[in-house]
Amino acid sequence: MSTLFPRSTDYNIQISEEHEAFRKVVREFAEKELAPLTAKIDRDNEMDMELVKKAGALGLFGVPFPEEYGGSNGDDLSLVLATEELARFSAAFSAVIGANYLVSVPLFLFGTPEQKTRFLVPIARGEKLGAHAMTEPGTGSDVAGISTTATKEGKNYVVNGKKMFITNGDKADTYLIFARTSAPEEGKRHRGVTAFIVEKGAPGLKVGQRINTIGLRGDQPVELIFENLEIPEENVVGELGRGVNVALSTYDHGRVGVAAQGTGLAQAALEAALNYSTQRQTFGEYLLTYQQVQFKIAEMAAAVQTARLLTYWAAALTKKGKDFIKASSIAKIAATEAAETNAHKAMLIMGANGVSAEMQVERILRDSQVIKTYEGTNDIQRLTIMKEIAKEMGVV
Ligand SMILES: Cc1cc2nc3c(=O)[nH]c(=O)nc-3n(C[C@H](O)[C@H](O)[C@H](O)COP(=O)(O)OP(=O)(O)OC[C@H]3O[C@@H](n4cnc5c(N)ncnc54)[C@H](O)[C@@H]3O)c2cc1C
């Protein structure tokens, strides 16, 4: 029994000139267009949807998909590079875009050719927005525990239930929703959940209250209510009763994107602390001359590099399609916790300005709490890592 890595080449992260050219384009967009809006998005708690449209025109909604599906022929690595650049200025902005992948990725992986043409292509082109509706008032981590039901009536399913914390739920054109089509099977409680795709305006699909959370202001999630919502049978995504598989495969791909958000936020906190400590003087000396500040900044730089390398590595493994589940859980924990600790250290370095809303470091700390929570809390990631280790050791 061993958890030794099988091949050192598994640590290769191949970043091409195309990746770098794409990252530069996104950095320019973020620095020119997003940075001036960062504070406003957070303060007003409203997203700038015009800028979201511009990001769509730049191809940011279809990064890893082939051109035939409206994508830009990139890969998971290109997507994390882009996400990091956006989250450096606004994790909320990157979340509006990221949530679309929770609809487009399952359509790409499990959708029929018709579903791909009808629903995936407009999202990948940035013409339509998607929302992924799994979480309910009674369950989040335990996706098999959902109680929304879908009952077959003729050629339709009739859906009843309520979803909570749905990102883009109030803005979306296309919804991927999960409901129970049958009771859990004996010893297989994940069976009997089915994924459906449905469009805005369908009778019985209602947007409920907005839920104010500590961070990602500008992209607050909402409730969704289904009251006899009729969905045609051809809108089942993947196999009937195998929706948990659709969801978990989606999260396996998605959590590296959350790691990229963490890396971007951790980087932003480092930059804020460095800028401040080279401008602020106390007792006639710049803050950066004090060893206590230098140590904090060195630790912040180390945390950023660790987060970045793990995130790029997990994305590279995702591209290869091997062993990426454990890697992306590790990256998600490291990067989201780097965002939190870096924000906290920057606050300490920056004194009162660190805790004022003006300097945006407190926003980074607030945003870090949300990214530690969604797409599987960090403790759920720890469980995933242990499950994968157990598999490698052949003990399950
Ligand atoms: C801003 C925001 C946006 C979101 N967007 C979406 C979205 O678009 N779509 C969507 O479907 N959901 C969304 N969510 C929901 C999110 O994915 C869930 O909140 C998350 O999965 C955790 O579920 P929960 O809140 O129900 O916590 P619970 O599952 O109730 O867990 C509570 C606590 O118990 C711990 N815990 C649970 N089970 C175990 C266990 N077996 N072992 C050890 N610890 C455990 C958890 O780690 C956590 O600390 C969003 C949430 C937020 C905050």
The ligand as a Tripos MOL2 file, in Angstrom:
@<TRIPOS>MOLECULE
LIG
   53    58     1     0     0
SMALL
NO_CHARGES

@<TRIPOS>ATOM
      1 C1        -22.6770   32.5910   -2.5330 C.3       1 LIG1
      2 C2        -23.0860   31.1710   -2.7500 C.ar      1 LIG1
      3 C3        -23.3890   30.7590   -4.0290 C.ar      1 LIG1
      4 C4        -23.8330   29.4400   -4.2560 C.ar      1 LIG1
      5 N1        -24.1790   29.0670   -5.5340 N.ar      1 LIG1
      6 C5        -24.7660   27.8490   -5.7240 C.ar      1 LIG1
      7 C6        -25.2770   27.4800   -7.0210 C.ar      1 LIG1
      8 O1        -25.1590   28.2300   -8.0060 O.2       1 LIG1
      9 N2        -25.9210   26.3110   -7.1410 N.ar      1 LIG1
     10 C7        -26.0850   25.4410   -6.0950 C.ar      1 LIG1
     11 O2        -26.7020   24.3890   -6.2840 O.2       1 LIG1
     12 N3        -25.5810   25.7500   -4.8600 N.ar      1 LIG1
     13 C8        -24.9410   26.9240   -4.6550 C.ar      1 LIG1
     14 N4        -24.4470   27.2690   -3.4120 N.ar      1 LIG1
     15 C9        -24.5810   26.3200   -2.3100 C.3       1 LIG1
     16 C10       -23.2690   25.6870   -1.8890 C.3       1 LIG1
     17 O3        -22.7740   24.8330   -2.8730 O.3       1 LIG1
     18 C11       -23.5270   24.9770   -0.5440 C.3       1 LIG1
     19 O4        -23.7770   26.0000    0.4080 O.3       1 LIG1
     20 C12       -22.3880   24.1060   -0.1100 C.3       1 LIG1
     21 O5        -22.2990   22.9830   -0.9180 O.3       1 LIG1
     22 C13       -22.5600   23.6550    1.3550 C.3       1 LIG1
     23 O6        -23.8360   23.1710    1.5970 O.3       1 LIG1
     24 P1        -24.6660   23.6790    2.8670 P.3       1 LIG1
     25 O7        -24.5660   25.1450    2.9210 O.co2     1 LIG1
     26 O8        -26.0310   23.0930    2.7940 O.co2     1 LIG1
     27 O9        -23.9240   23.0930    4.1190 O.3       1 LIG1
     28 P2        -24.1650   21.6690    4.8050 P.3       1 LIG1
     29 O10       -24.1130   20.5980    3.7970 O.co2     1 LIG1
     30 O11       -25.3800   21.7520    5.6540 O.co2     1 LIG1
     31 O12       -22.8680   21.5790    5.7210 O.3       1 LIG1
     32 C14       -22.7510   22.3610    6.9230 C.3       1 LIG1
     33 C15       -21.3590   22.1430    7.5100 C.3       1 LIG1
     34 O13       -21.1850   20.7640    7.8150 O.3       1 LIG1
     35 C16       -20.0340   20.2530    7.1450 C.3       1 LIG1
     36 N5        -20.3210   18.8970    6.7120 N.ar      1 LIG1
     37 C17       -21.4050   18.4640    6.0040 C.ar      1 LIG1
     38 N6        -21.3460   17.1410    5.8100 N.ar      1 LIG1
     39 C18       -20.1800   16.7220    6.3850 C.ar      1 LIG1
     40 C19       -19.5200   15.4550    6.4930 C.ar      1 LIG1
     41 N7        -20.0290   14.3660    5.9450 N.pl3     1 LIG1
     42 N8        -18.3500   15.4150    7.1580 N.ar      1 LIG1
     43 C20       -17.7920   16.5190    7.6910 C.ar      1 LIG1
     44 N9        -18.3500   17.7410    7.6020 N.ar      1 LIG1
     45 C21       -19.5420   17.8420    6.9600 C.ar      1 LIG1
     46 C22       -19.7820   21.1870    5.9870 C.3       1 LIG1
     47 O14       -18.4060   21.1920    5.6210 O.3       1 LIG1
     48 C23       -20.2200   22.5210    6.5590 C.3       1 LIG1
     49 O15       -19.1700   23.0720    7.3050 O.3       1 LIG1
     50 C24       -23.9490   28.5450   -3.1710 C.ar      1 LIG1
     51 C25       -23.6030   28.9690   -1.8760 C.ar      1 LIG1
     52 C26       -23.1760   30.2630   -1.6550 C.ar      1 LIG1
     53 C27       -22.8140   30.6770   -0.2760 C.3       1 LIG1
@<TRIPOS>BOND
     1     1     2 1
     2     2     3 ar
     3     2    52 ar
     4     3     4 ar
     5     4     5 ar
     6     4    50 ar
     7     5     6 ar
     8     6     7 ar
     9     6    13 1
    10     7     8 2
    11     7     9 ar
    12     9    10 ar
    13    10    11 2
    14    10    12 ar
    15    12    13 ar
    16    13    14 ar
    17    14    15 1
    18    14    50 ar
    19    15    16 1
    20    16    17 1
    21    16    18 1
    22    18    19 1
    23    18    20 1
    24    20    21 1
    25    20    22 1
    26    22    23 1
    27    23    24 1
    28    24    25 2
    29    24    26 1
    30    24    27 1
    31    27    28 1
    32    28    29 2
    33    28    30 1
    34    28    31 1
    35    31    32 1
    36    32    33 1
    37    33    34 1
    38    33    48 1
    39    34    35 1
    40    35    36 1
    41    35    46 1
    42    36    37 ar
    43    36    45 ar
    44    37    38 ar
    45    38    39 ar
    46    39    40 ar
    47    39    45 ar
    48    40    41 1
    49    40    42 ar
    50    42    43 ar
    51    43    44 ar
    52    44    45 ar
    53    46    47 1
    54    46    48 1
    55    48    49 1
    56    50    51 ar
    57    51    52 ar
    58    52    53 1
@<TRIPOS>SUBSTRUCTURE
     1 LIG1         1 GROUP 0 **** ****
